[in-house]
């Protein structure tokens, strides 16, 4: 009973915050993106919107764009019309604490997926330190994008499954939603 009241109170606060977007008017983001920032689809909580927002956020989180992740996430969420707060929250999977292990694994995954690359770079005139830099960058990008696709797909399916499971839980009167 207490837990139900707490959940309902939190739900009312979240909906109240998401329904009031007037605080964005006149801000830099509003001047940059225009009225697209006020579209209902990017603030609405639905199965499609949440699963898409999580997928966008997780994909961007694993790509090696750590300095501009939130900007990329916001632009992609508006472009695909998915939940903007979910996408921004999900992109914080890579934070200053988790970035090093995630990108180390992405680099190793990329190196394993690509195999041998330096011969290709030498043909196109890159040698020495420049070849090492491009090779390592390529490994990191390939591994990060691969991990991003996998995480986005898994997160998308997880939200879809959770949404269906929550819909099958009977409410107070004993009826399923």
Phi, psi and omega in degrees: 000314180292319179297320179297317178296320179296317179296318179295322178294317178296319180297318179296321179294317180296313179297323178297319178293316183289331179282337181259096180251010183294337180294345178278344183296131178084351179284169181302318182295325178290320178292326181286313187259348180076206183283358176298334181292343182260007179300141183297325186296328184275354177245346185283144176261110176214172181298313180294317184292315180291316181293321177292320178297319178294320180296315179298313181297317180290322178299312181293327181299324184269351175280148183282065179233042193300333183280340182232026184298316184293323177296314178298318180299314181296316180296318179291323179295320178290319180298314182272356180056055176243173187297113183293313179299323178294318180296316180293322178292320182291332181289348177276013172300319173266106178238180182302337180277320186263352186297316184297310179295322181294313182286333173295315177295321178298319178297314180294322177295316179297319178295322179290321181289320185279320183085236184260124181238336188302328179299321179297318180292324180294327179297324183268019172090005177267131178214165176065226184296324181296320178294320178296318180298310181294322179297311180296321178296318180296317177301316181295317180293315180297314179294319180294317179293322177297313177296324179296315177298316181295315180293320179295316179296316179296317178295320178299311180294324180296317179293318178300315180294315180297321180297319179291320180293321178293326178292338180271350180285129180292143176277195188296325183278356178095002179264146175280153183284000000 
